[in-house]
């Protein structure tokens, strides 16, 4: 599903304009990203939760040359599906 298809589906389901649906989806993601950046966990019952995970620095290899490369430590957003969502999908 593309962003345009998602916006259209949300607009149709909520009975609002596509512009309103796009602003709402954008505001939702801005809020989630802002909270996770602050190291807060964002939970949505029945769907799952978003949290911040820390990746340690490590050594990797360049696949073309086989040369060793240092990979810096980083942060990433992690999504964990709820048991309700998992059971609905299976």
N, C-alpha and C positions, 0 to 999 in steps of 0.2 A: 504494500500500500504506500503510495507516495504521500507527501505532505498535502498536496492539493486534494487528493482523494480522502484523506483523513479529515481535513477541514470541511469538505462537502458532507461527509457522513455525520460529523458532529453537528453541523448547521442544520441538516435535515432532521436529525433525532431531537435536537433541542428546539427546533422551530425558530431559529434566529438566522440572521444574515451570515454569509460566509465571512465577511469582514469582522463581525462580532465574534464568531467562532474562532477565527485565527488569532484575534487579540486575546481571547480567553485562554486558548492553548498556549500562546506565547507567555502570558502572565504566569500560568501554572508552571511552565518549565523554568522561567526566571526565578520563581519562588523556590522550586526544588533545588536548582543549582546553587542559589544563594545560601540555602540552609545547609546543604551538603558541604559547600566550601567552608562554612563555619564549623564543620565537624559535627553537625547535628544529623540525626537519623530521621528520615521522612518516611512515615508508615501510612499506608492506605489499606485499611482492613478489607480483606477479600481479594486484594490485588497483590500487594507485596510491599517491600521497603527499599529505599535507596539509602546508601551509606557511603562513606569515604573509606577507601582502602589505601594503604601505603605499600608501595613496592620498593624493596631494598635495592641498592646499587648492586650490580652483578657484572660478570664478565660474559660476553657473547662472542660470536664469530661472524665475520663477514662471509656470507654464503658464496660469494664469487671468488674470493681470494683465500679464504680459510684463516685470515689474519684475526688475531684476538682484538676485541673492541670492548672498552669500558662503557657500560650502559648506566646512566645516572639514575639515582633514586627518583621516584615519581609518585604522584597521587592519581587515583582513578576513582570513578564512580562505579559502585557495584549495585546491582539490582538482585534482590532475593525474592522469588515468587512465594506467595503465601500458600499454605496447604490447600486452601479453598480453590485458588486458581489452578494449582497443580492437579487437583482432583477433577476440576471442570475440563481441563485439557486432555485428561486421560480417560 
